[in-house]
């Protein structure tokens, strides 16, 4: 296990004198920024998440760690951006361990020396649990959740396995648990229901002490499967769209169940709940609904539609109702933020910064820092954002593009020719922002060919 920073205080979050909060992070799978009513969706009903936004803080410029599943989750867990993280794509090009489903290699797991947010808060005395889709280590590897700071674990290890919402087995603390009701395509136990039940049970059992619960749900990721298409079954929509909409509303219902148990136990004021998605929406059932919120690109793209995600924070009594924040932050900021709230020092070397001040509705200026993303396949690409400007290199030898997101959030107009000073600054940053990975040996542009 990696070394963990020592606590600044065993009982006080950042020295404020208040009780350290419980933290629940709920993450949807492939939910677009435009799929929720509170972000402008008009066809799909999401009343509980919309209410969470109305009673808490809705962020308009929050970013995933990467445009696809595994690296985005790695950034969330480790506080390292995609140029420093262990896992940079869903499968490695070199090395790795055997995939649980395909039986081939190249799944890259977290290693013992990697430090996760779960390890950080666990060392501070938090009970830690995870239920849903992990994707950061196969069975028997160092990347299993119980070896990465989680006391309790129930769900999918493997991304491909997680595409089935009626699986024949799940993993629980290193054991394969078979779901007899789903054998022979029985489709009687819906995975998301089981994850919600685990989350509710975990909250009940740990309500008297600080806990960290990570709930990476598997909906609305394809395969598009749900128990019922209600309340959309009679709509004149394509079948895939009806199923997708029903999955999003089912997700909303499950989030509501978790929020309800906090209220029933009287601990909602002691609990910070963050709701987000792992990346932008893919092509599929959500296309007719404007899932990418009018942004350019989708899942897999380094344009805004692949990276910008919903982010809602609920913390009654601590976060002002109806707050809307334009603070720019990313998944790499979760680890230092939760370390701050838990009263421990964030480990040295992480790329993220604490946004606890923003969550407390205190002034916080992060406009001078730069966020970084990369995508190794199908061709190496990089992107960065500082302030209102974003740079994108769409290929290893491609010219750098620059977009003014304040004036052009849809990234329709490349202003690189008009702003050569920004091109030079971003080119230098992109050349220095990453370290090479043995699992994704990508060729960067030669310095004399930049920008």
PyMOL commands that set and color helices and strands:
alter all, ss='L'
color gray80, all
select helices_A, chain A and resi 13-15+37-39+47-55+69-78+117-123+145-147+161-163+180-185+191-205+239-265+268-270+287-289+304-307+333-342+356-359+420-432+447-449
alter helices_A, ss='H'
color red, helices_A
select strands_A, chain A and resi 22-28+57-63+127-133+152-156+169-172+175-178+211-216+271-277+308-314+323-325+329-330+370-375+381-386+389-393+401-404
alter strands_A, ss='S'
color yellow, strands_A
deselect
rebuild
show_as cartoon
